[in-house]
Amino acid sequence: MVNRIVIALLAILFTGQAFAVSQIQATVDRNPVMQGEYFVLNVTADADLNAGLLDTSPLLKDFVVGRTSVGRSTQIVNFDATKETRWQVLLSAKNAGTVTIPSFTMEGVKSNPINLTVAKAGSQPQQMRNLFVEGELSTNEAYVGQLITYKVKLFLAAELQRGVISAPEIAGTEIKQIGEDKDSVEVVDGRRFRVIERTYSIIADTAGTLAIKGAGFSGDILVEAPRRGGMFGFNESRPMQARAEDTQMTIMPIPDVYQGEWLASDLLIAKEVWPEDQGNEFEIGTPITRTINIVASNADSNSLPDIKLTMPDGLKSYPEKPIRQTVVRDNQVIAQYSLTSAIVPTKPGTFTLPEITIPWWNTHLRQQQYATIPARTVTITGTIATTPEVATTPTRTNNEQSSLWPWLTLLFATLWLITLALWIKARSKKQAQIPVLPTSNTTAKSPANIDEIAKACDNNDVTLVISLLQQLYSTRLAKPMTLSDIAYLSDALSKAIHQVQQAKYSKSSSMIDKNMLLSAIEQTQVNQQQNTTSPLSSLNP
């Protein structure tokens, strides 16, 4: 019975619009505030209201209105229920001075106005802020084309949820980030800050005074929300913006006394990497690896000059693609240029690689200086090869052999022509006496040998083909047969054997004409009584 009464009472309490708004209160989480820095405006009504009843448009005149969140709560104490609706609005004051947050009206009830004091941006001590940005130039005075570094430091005393660091804004310059961000911890007046550091390079194109708009940050941090009646008892994300102070920089023109391609640096070094283990004496055709390195402090790698190598007659240079890179070391920007080339000697002698001189402007001393790689003398030994890039084995060892070969070639060619003429003459006399045998006495007598000849032709084994031909016809004629004896049997065999000899003895490699040879064997019909006297036998003593 008691439970039913309690349930009935609760139903009466929570049905209908039992509670009308009677009070609206507006507060801020801090006062004064910083210009451009976000703060929280809390608007609380003692009733369950529609979230759209809060009109923030009057704030747009003096503030940047950020994210708005809404929360509701209900409390019951001794059957006395209270409801509450709370709005949280993120605001950032546009201008310094005294600004009034106007009243808000909902269901005929107004909130109290708030007089807000806005301090000028940067006037608050840094150690009192949760987030601030510093920017630092490496120098306030530089030359056209000289690399200047701009270091940005983001100080955080709250947990960073997300954010973006923007580069400084400077008209008429080239700006780019160098290296990766650094994350560290610093203590400022006893307060611990997380520090994110980024470095930018700035190269001005024209002389004059440059206005620099400081680097900025825009993002969200996690802050502890005000606790009230158990509402919002947790960390919440709050947008934050900050910017480094603006500054100026003076850019000077290229001095009139400077000679050569313009290059400004704090320090420049040029050096040569040489295979010292080999000394300065090399063989013809042996590649020599040479590397030219240029290192400059506070300069951009693209400003370093391309090295043009000139070689004396007798040396050829094959350079690779140069390598350029810019790195940050010990808070200094280091530009590097590396050119590797292979030098190939093409003839013996003593040669001098010319001196390499690089002009540059010392920004500390404000005077022109030169980086020099001294000349180098090398001695090349050996004999001239036909191709300088590849070392080859000479085919002629001395001048006597070179002069002897043409005469030997002429002698062998003459003897071969005489032999060929005698053989043709003798064959024409004997050809009429060659008997024609029936077609039954064909190559079928030794099919295995013919198959082996065909296989040897496929492998282009000339020596084996000749040996198999001699075996075949020695078997058919029942007596030893030389290659000349076989060629005498028919014109077809003569031409085929001549082609086989060319394949074996010709200077230019060629394949055996398999079809010609097998066709000649099939067309030639012999018997054991056939006269095979070779005309070459008359030349024997």
C-alpha positions as CSV (number, residue, x, y, z in Angstrom):
1,M,0.0,0.0,0.0
2,V,2.8,2.4,0.9
3,N,4.7,1.6,-2.3
4,R,1.6,2.5,-4.4
5,I,1.3,5.9,-2.6
6,V,4.9,6.7,-3.2
7,I,4.6,5.8,-6.9
8,A,1.5,8.0,-7.2
9,L,3.2,10.9,-5.6
10,L,6.2,10.6,-7.9
11,A,4.0,10.4,-10.9
12,I,2.3,13.7,-9.9
13,L,5.7,15.3,-9.3
14,F,7.1,14.4,-12.8
15,T,4.1,14.9,-15.0
16,G,3.4,18.0,-17.0
17,Q,5.3,21.3,-16.9
18,A,5.4,21.3,-13.1
19,F,8.3,23.8,-13.0
20,A,8.5,27.2,-14.7
21,V,11.8,29.0,-15.0
22,S,12.3,31.5,-12.2
23,Q,16.0,32.4,-12.4
24,I,18.7,32.6,-15.1
25,Q,22.3,33.2,-14.0
26,A,25.4,34.0,-16.3
27,T,29.0,33.5,-15.1
28,V,32.5,33.3,-16.7
29,D,35.3,31.0,-15.7
30,R,37.7,33.9,-15.2
31,N,37.8,37.7,-15.3
32,P,39.9,39.4,-16.7
33,V,40.6,37.5,-19.8
34,M,43.2,37.8,-22.6
35,Q,42.5,39.2,-26.0
36,G,42.2,36.3,-28.5
37,E,42.2,33.7,-25.8
38,Y,39.1,31.5,-25.2
39,F,37.2,31.5,-22.0
40,V,33.9,29.8,-20.9
41,L,30.6,31.6,-20.4
42,N,28.1,29.5,-18.3
43,V,24.4,30.3,-18.5
44,T,22.2,28.3,-16.0
45,A,18.4,28.2,-15.8
46,D,16.4,26.5,-12.9
47,A,14.1,24.6,-15.2
48,D,14.2,22.0,-18.0
49,L,14.3,24.2,-21.1
50,N,14.7,23.7,-24.8
51,A,18.4,24.0,-25.8
52,G,17.5,26.5,-28.6
53,L,16.2,29.1,-26.2
54,L,19.7,30.6,-25.7
55,D,20.3,33.2,-28.4
56,T,24.1,33.9,-28.7
57,S,23.9,36.2,-31.7
58,P,24.3,39.4,-29.6
59,L,27.7,38.2,-28.6
60,L,29.1,38.2,-32.2
61,K,29.7,42.0,-32.1
62,D,32.6,41.7,-29.5
63,F,33.4,38.0,-29.4
64,V,34.3,35.0,-31.5
65,V,31.7,32.4,-30.5
66,G,33.0,28.9,-30.4
67,R,31.4,25.6,-29.5
68,T,28.3,25.5,-27.3
69,S,27.3,22.5,-25.2
70,V,24.1,21.9,-23.2
71,G,23.6,19.8,-20.0
72,R,20.5,19.0,-17.9
73,S,20.1,17.6,-14.4
74,T,17.3,16.7,-11.9
75,Q,17.6,16.5,-8.1
76,I,15.0,15.1,-5.7
77,V,15.3,15.7,-2.0
78,N,12.4,14.6,0.3
79,F,10.1,14.5,-2.7
80,D,11.2,18.1,-3.6
81,A,12.4,17.9,-7.2
82,T,14.6,20.6,-8.9
83,K,15.6,20.8,-12.5
84,E,18.4,22.7,-14.1
85,T,19.6,23.4,-17.7
86,R,23.1,24.7,-18.3
87,W,24.8,26.1,-21.4
88,Q,28.5,26.4,-21.8
89,V,29.7,28.8,-24.5
90,L,33.3,29.2,-25.6
91,L,34.1,32.9,-26.3
92,S,37.2,34.8,-27.4
93,A,37.3,38.6,-27.1
94,K,38.1,40.5,-30.3
95,N,39.4,43.7,-28.7
96,A,41.1,44.8,-25.5
97,G,39.3,46.9,-23.0
98,T,36.1,46.6,-21.1
99,V,33.4,44.6,-22.8
100,T,29.9,43.8,-21.6
101,I,28.3,40.4,-22.0
102,P,24.6,41.3,-22.5
103,S,21.6,39.7,-20.7
104,F,19.9,36.6,-22.0
105,T,16.1,36.3,-21.9
106,M,14.2,33.0,-21.8
107,E,10.5,32.7,-21.1
108,G,10.4,36.2,-19.8
109,V,13.3,35.8,-17.4
110,K,16.5,37.7,-17.9
111,S,20.1,36.9,-16.8
112,N,22.5,39.3,-15.3
113,P,24.9,41.3,-17.6
114,I,28.6,40.8,-17.1
115,N,31.3,43.5,-17.4
116,L,34.4,41.8,-18.7
117,T,37.9,43.2,-18.6
118,V,40.0,42.1,-21.7
119,A,43.8,42.5,-21.4
120,K,45.9,43.2,-24.5
121,A,47.3,40.0,-26.1
122,G,50.8,39.2,-24.7
123,S,50.4,41.4,-21.6
124,Q,49.8,38.5,-19.2
125,P,53.0,36.9,-17.9
126,Q,53.8,33.8,-19.8
127,Q,54.1,31.6,-16.7
128,M,50.4,32.4,-15.9
129,R,49.1,31.1,-19.2
130,N,48.3,27.5,-20.1
131,L,49.5,28.0,-23.7
132,F,51.7,30.5,-25.5
133,V,54.0,30.7,-28.6
134,E,57.4,32.2,-29.0
135,G,59.2,33.0,-32.3
136,E,63.0,33.7,-32.7
137,L,65.0,34.8,-35.7
138,S,68.6,33.7,-36.1
139,T,69.4,37.3,-37.2
140,N,67.6,40.5,-37.8
141,E,69.9,41.5,-40.6
142,A,70.8,39.4,-43.7
143,Y,71.7,39.4,-47.4
144,V,69.5,38.6,-50.3
145,G,69.6,34.8,-50.8
146,Q,71.0,34.2,-47.4
147,L,69.3,31.5,-45.3
148,I,67.7,32.7,-42.0
149,T,66.2,30.4,-39.5
150,Y,63.0,31.1,-37.6
151,K,62.5,28.9,-34.5
152,V,58.9,28.4,-33.2
153,K,58.3,27.2,-29.6
154,L,54.8,26.2,-28.5
155,F,54.6,26.1,-24.6
156,L,51.8,23.9,-23.1
157,A,50.8,23.6,-19.5
158,A,47.7,21.6,-20.3
159,E,47.1,18.4,-22.2
160,L,47.1,18.9,-26.0
161,Q,44.2,17.2,-27.8
162,R,44.9,18.5,-31.3
163,G,46.4,21.5,-33.0
164,V,48.3,23.0,-35.9
165,I,51.3,25.3,-35.9
166,S,51.2,27.8,-38.7
167,A,54.4,29.2,-40.4
168,P,55.3,32.9,-40.1
169,E,53.9,35.1,-42.8
170,I,56.5,37.2,-44.7
171,A,55.9,38.7,-48.2
172,G,58.7,38.3,-50.8
173,T,60.4,35.3,-49.2
174,E,60.7,31.5,-49.5
175,I,59.6,29.7,-46.3
176,K,59.8,26.0,-45.6
177,Q,60.1,23.7,-42.6
178,I,63.5,22.2,-41.9
179,G,63.8,18.8,-40.2
180,E,61.2,17.3,-37.8
181,D,59.5,18.8,-34.7
182,K,61.2,18.4,-31.4
183,D,59.4,17.6,-28.2
184,S,60.9,18.6,-24.8
185,V,60.2,19.9,-21.3
186,E,61.1,23.3,-19.9
187,V,60.6,25.0,-16.6
188,V,59.5,28.7,-16.7
189,D,59.6,30.5,-13.4
190,G,59.0,27.2,-11.6
191,R,56.1,26.0,-13.8
192,R,56.6,23.0,-16.0
193,F,55.8,23.3,-19.7
194,R,55.8,20.8,-22.5
195,V,57.6,22.5,-25.5
196,I,57.1,21.6,-29.2
197,E,59.8,23.2,-31.3
198,R,59.8,23.7,-35.1
199,T,62.4,25.3,-37.4
200,Y,61.7,27.2,-40.6
201,S,64.1,28.5,-43.2
202,I,63.6,32.0,-44.7
203,I,65.3,33.2,-47.9
204,A,64.5,36.7,-49.1
205,D,64.4,37.5,-52.8
206,T,64.6,41.3,-52.6
207,A,66.4,43.9,-50.4
208,G,64.6,46.1,-47.9
209,T,62.7,45.9,-44.6
210,L,60.5,42.8,-44.2
211,A,57.6,42.7,-41.8
212,I,57.2,39.3,-40.1
213,K,53.8,38.2,-38.8
214,G,54.6,35.7,-36.0
215,A,53.9,32.0,-36.2
216,G,50.7,30.9,-34.7
217,F,48.9,27.9,-33.1
218,S,45.3,26.9,-33.3
219,G,43.9,23.8,-31.6
220,D,42.2,22.2,-28.6
221,I,43.5,21.5,-25.1
222,L,41.9,19.6,-22.2
223,V,41.1,21.6,-19.1
224,E,39.3,20.8,-15.9
225,A,35.7,22.0,-16.1
226,P,34.1,23.7,-13.1
227,R,32.3,21.3,-10.8
228,R,28.8,22.2,-9.6
229,G,26.3,19.8,-8.2
230,G,28.0,16.9,-9.9
231,M,27.6,18.4,-13.4
232,F,30.6,18.5,-15.8
233,G,32.9,16.9,-13.3
234,F,35.5,16.0,-15.9
235,N,38.1,17.4,-18.3
236,E,36.7,19.1,-21.3
237,S,38.1,20.1,-24.7
238,R,38.6,23.8,-25.1
239,P,39.8,25.6,-28.3
240,M,42.8,27.7,-28.0
241,Q,44.7,30.2,-30.3
242,A,48.0,31.9,-29.8
243,R,50.5,33.8,-31.9
244,A,54.1,34.8,-31.5
245,E,55.0,38.5,-31.6
246,D,55.4,40.3,-34.9
247,T,58.9,41.5,-35.8
248,Q,60.9,43.0,-38.6
249,M,64.0,42.0,-40.6
250,T,66.4,44.0,-42.8
251,I,67.6,42.5,-46.0
252,M,70.8,43.9,-47.7
253,P,71.5,43.7,-51.4
254,I,74.4,41.7,-53.0
255,P,77.6,43.7,-52.5
256,D,79.0,45.4,-55.6
257,V,82.5,44.1,-54.9
258,Y,81.4,40.4,-55.1
259,Q,82.6,38.4,-58.1
260,G,81.1,35.1,-59.3
261,E,77.9,33.2,-58.6
262,W,76.3,34.6,-55.4
263,L,76.5,32.3,-52.4
264,A,76.1,33.6,-48.8
265,S,77.1,31.4,-45.8
266,D,78.5,31.6,-42.3
267,L,81.1,29.0,-43.3
268,L,81.9,26.9,-46.4
269,I,84.2,24.0,-46.9
270,A,85.1,22.1,-50.1
271,K,87.0,18.8,-50.0
272,E,87.9,15.9,-52.3
273,V,87.6,12.2,-51.5
274,W,90.2,10.3,-53.5
275,P,91.3,6.6,-53.4
276,E,94.5,7.3,-51.4
277,D,95.3,3.7,-51.0
278,Q,96.1,3.6,-54.7
279,G,98.2,6.7,-54.6
280,N,98.3,8.7,-57.8
281,E,99.4,6.0,-60.3
282,F,96.7,4.0,-62.2
283,E,96.5,1.6,-65.1
284,I,94.7,2.4,-68.4
285,G,91.1,1.4,-68.3
286,T,91.0,1.2,-64.5
287,P,88.2,3.5,-63.2
288,I,89.1,6.1,-60.5
289,T,86.3,7.1,-58.1
290,R,86.4,10.7,-57.2
291,T,83.9,12.6,-54.9
292,I,83.6,16.3,-54.5
293,N,81.9,17.4,-51.2
294,I,80.7,21.0,-50.4
295,V,79.4,21.7,-46.8
296,A,78.0,25.2,-45.9
297,S,76.6,26.5,-42.6
298,N,73.3,28.4,-42.6
299,A,72.8,27.9,-46.3
300,D,70.3,26.1,-48.5
301,S,71.4,23.1,-50.5
302,N,69.8,24.5,-53.7
303,S,72.0,27.6,-53.4
304,L,75.2,25.5,-53.6
305,P,76.7,25.6,-57.1
306,D,76.9,22.7,-59.6
307,I,80.5,21.6,-60.1
308,K,81.6,21.4,-63.7
309,L,84.5,19.0,-64.1
310,T,87.0,19.5,-66.9
311,M,89.3,16.7,-67.8
312,P,92.6,16.7,-69.8
313,D,92.8,14.7,-73.0
314,G,93.5,11.2,-72.0
315,L,91.0,11.1,-69.1
316,K,87.2,10.7,-69.4
317,S,84.8,11.6,-66.6
318,Y,81.5,9.9,-66.0
319,P,79.7,11.9,-63.2
320,E,76.7,10.6,-61.3
321,K,73.7,12.7,-60.3
322,P,74.7,15.1,-57.5
323,I,73.1,14.7,-54.1
324,R,71.8,17.7,-52.2
325,Q,70.4,17.8,-48.7
326,T,69.7,20.2,-45.9
327,V,69.8,19.1,-42.2
328,V,69.7,20.7,-38.7
329,R,72.7,19.9,-36.4
330,D,73.4,21.6,-33.1
331,N,70.9,24.4,-33.9
332,Q,72.7,25.1,-37.2
333,V,71.4,24.5,-40.7
334,I,73.9,22.5,-42.7
335,A,73.7,22.3,-46.5
336,Q,75.5,19.5,-48.3
337,Y,76.4,18.9,-52.0
338,S,78.1,15.7,-53.1
339,L,79.2,14.8,-56.7
340,T,80.7,11.4,-57.4
341,S,82.3,10.6,-60.8
342,A,84.3,7.8,-62.3
343,I,87.5,8.9,-64.2
344,V,88.6,6.4,-66.8
345,P,92.2,6.8,-68.3
346,T,92.3,6.2,-72.0
347,K,96.1,6.6,-72.7
348,P,99.3,6.5,-70.7
349,G,101.1,9.6,-69.5
350,T,101.0,12.2,-66.7
351,F,97.9,14.3,-66.4
352,T,96.8,17.2,-64.1
353,L,93.2,17.5,-62.8
354,P,92.6,21.3,-62.7
355,E,91.9,23.2,-59.5
356,I,88.3,23.7,-58.4
357,T,87.5,27.1,-56.9
358,I,84.2,28.1,-55.3
359,P,83.6,31.8,-54.5
360,W,81.3,32.6,-51.5
361,W,80.4,35.5,-49.2
362,N,81.3,35.3,-45.5
363,T,78.3,36.8,-43.7
364,H,80.2,37.2,-40.4
365,L,83.3,38.9,-41.9
366,R,81.2,40.5,-44.7
367,Q,83.8,39.8,-47.3
368,Q,84.3,37.4,-50.3
369,Q,86.3,34.2,-49.8
370,Y,87.1,31.2,-51.8
371,A,86.9,27.4,-51.1
372,T,89.5,25.6,-53.2
373,I,90.3,22.0,-54.1
374,P,93.9,22.0,-55.3
375,A,95.0,20.5,-58.6
376,R,96.1,16.8,-58.6
377,T,98.6,15.1,-60.9
378,V,98.1,11.4,-61.8
379,T,100.3,9.0,-63.7
380,I,98.7,6.5,-66.1
381,T,100.6,3.4,-67.1
382,G,99.9,0.5,-69.5
383,T,99.1,0.2,-73.2
384,I,96.2,1.7,-75.1
385,A,93.2,-0.6,-75.3
386,T,90.7,-0.6,-78.1
387,T,87.9,0.5,-75.7
388,P,88.9,2.6,-72.7
389,E,85.9,1.6,-70.6
390,V,86.6,-2.2,-70.7
391,A,90.0,-3.7,-70.2
392,T,90.6,-6.2,-73.0
393,T,93.3,-8.8,-73.7
394,P,95.3,-7.9,-76.8
395,T,95.1,-10.5,-79.6
396,R,98.5,-9.5,-81.0
397,T,101.4,-9.7,-78.7
398,N,104.0,-7.8,-80.8
399,N,104.6,-6.1,-84.2
400,E,106.3,-9.1,-85.7
401,Q,103.3,-11.3,-85.4
402,S,101.1,-8.5,-86.8
403,S,103.2,-8.3,-89.9
404,L,103.4,-12.1,-90.3
405,W,99.7,-13.0,-90.4
406,P,98.8,-11.2,-93.7
407,W,101.5,-13.2,-95.6
408,L,100.4,-16.5,-94.0
409,T,96.8,-15.8,-94.9
410,L,97.7,-15.1,-98.5
411,L,99.8,-18.3,-98.8
412,F,97.0,-20.5,-97.4
413,A,94.4,-18.8,-99.7
414,T,96.6,-19.4,-102.8
415,L,97.2,-23.1,-102.0
416,W,93.4,-23.6,-101.3
417,L,92.5,-22.1,-104.7
418,I,95.0,-24.3,-106.5
419,T,93.7,-27.4,-104.8
420,L,90.1,-26.5,-105.5
421,A,90.9,-25.9,-109.2
422,L,92.6,-29.3,-109.6
423,W,89.8,-31.1,-107.8
424,I,87.1,-29.6,-110.0
425,K,89.1,-30.5,-113.1
426,A,89.6,-34.2,-112.0
427,R,86.0,-34.5,-110.9
428,S,84.7,-33.4,-114.3
429,K,86.7,-36.2,-116.1
430,K,85.6,-38.9,-113.7
431,Q,81.9,-37.9,-113.4
432,A,80.9,-39.7,-116.6
433,Q,82.3,-43.0,-115.2
434,I,80.2,-43.0,-112.0
435,P,77.6,-45.7,-112.3
436,V,74.1,-45.0,-111.3
437,L,72.8,-47.7,-108.9
438,P,69.1,-48.7,-108.4
439,T,67.2,-46.7,-105.9
440,S,67.1,-49.7,-103.6
441,N,70.8,-49.1,-102.7
442,T,70.1,-45.8,-100.9
443,T,70.7,-44.5,-97.5
444,A,68.6,-47.2,-96.0
445,K,71.7,-49.3,-95.5
446,S,72.8,-47.2,-92.5
447,P,69.7,-45.4,-91.1
448,A,71.2,-45.2,-87.7
449,N,74.2,-43.2,-88.9
450,I,72.0,-40.8,-90.9
451,D,69.9,-40.1,-87.7
452,E,73.1,-39.4,-85.8
453,I,74.3,-37.0,-88.5
454,A,71.0,-35.2,-88.3
455,K,71.3,-34.9,-84.6
456,A,74.8,-33.6,-84.8
457,C,73.7,-31.0,-87.3
458,D,71.0,-29.9,-84.9
459,N,73.7,-29.4,-82.3
460,N,76.0,-27.8,-84.9
461,D,78.8,-30.2,-83.9
462,V,80.9,-29.9,-87.1
463,T,83.6,-32.3,-85.9
464,L,81.1,-35.0,-85.1
465,V,79.3,-34.5,-88.5
466,I,82.6,-35.0,-90.4
467,S,83.4,-38.1,-88.4
468,L,79.9,-39.6,-89.0
469,L,80.1,-38.9,-92.7
470,Q,83.4,-40.8,-92.9
471,Q,82.0,-43.7,-91.0
472,L,78.9,-43.8,-93.2
473,Y,80.7,-43.9,-96.5
474,S,83.5,-46.2,-95.3
475,T,80.8,-48.7,-94.4
476,R,79.0,-48.3,-97.7
477,L,82.1,-48.6,-99.9
478,A,83.9,-51.1,-97.6
479,K,87.1,-49.1,-97.4
480,P,88.4,-46.0,-95.6
481,M,87.0,-42.8,-97.0
482,T,88.3,-39.3,-96.4
483,L,86.3,-36.1,-96.6
484,S,87.8,-35.4,-100.0
485,D,86.9,-38.9,-101.2
486,I,83.3,-38.4,-100.1
487,A,83.1,-34.9,-101.8
488,Y,84.2,-36.5,-105.1
489,L,81.1,-38.8,-105.2
490,S,78.6,-36.1,-106.3
491,D,78.1,-32.4,-106.9
492,A,75.5,-32.3,-104.2
493,L,77.9,-33.9,-101.6
494,S,80.7,-31.6,-102.8
495,K,78.6,-28.5,-102.1
496,A,77.3,-29.8,-98.8
497,I,80.8,-30.8,-97.6
498,H,82.1,-27.4,-98.7
499,Q,79.4,-25.7,-96.5
500,V,80.3,-28.0,-93.6
501,Q,84.0,-26.9,-93.9
502,Q,83.0,-23.3,-94.0
503,A,81.0,-23.8,-90.8
504,K,84.1,-25.3,-89.1
505,Y,86.9,-23.1,-90.4
506,S,85.3,-19.8,-91.2
507,K,86.1,-16.9,-88.9
508,S,82.5,-15.9,-88.7
509,S,80.4,-18.6,-86.9
510,S,77.7,-20.2,-89.0
511,M,75.3,-23.1,-88.7
512,I,75.5,-26.4,-90.7
513,D,72.9,-26.5,-93.5
514,K,71.3,-29.7,-92.3
515,N,68.8,-30.0,-95.1
516,M,71.5,-29.5,-97.8
517,L,73.6,-32.3,-96.3
518,L,70.9,-34.8,-95.8
519,S,69.5,-34.2,-99.3
520,A,73.0,-34.7,-100.8
521,I,73.3,-38.0,-98.9
522,E,70.0,-39.2,-100.3
523,Q,70.7,-38.1,-103.8
524,T,74.1,-39.8,-104.0
525,Q,74.0,-43.5,-104.8
526,V,77.2,-45.6,-104.4
527,N,78.4,-49.1,-104.6
528,Q,81.5,-50.9,-103.4
529,Q,83.0,-51.0,-106.9
530,Q,82.9,-47.2,-107.3
531,N,86.2,-45.5,-108.0
532,T,86.9,-42.9,-105.3
533,T,90.4,-41.8,-106.2
534,S,90.7,-38.2,-105.2
535,P,92.4,-35.7,-107.4
536,L,94.2,-34.4,-104.3
537,S,96.2,-37.7,-104.1
538,S,98.3,-36.6,-107.0
539,L,99.7,-33.8,-104.9
540,N,101.1,-36.3,-102.4
541,P,104.8,-37.0,-102.9
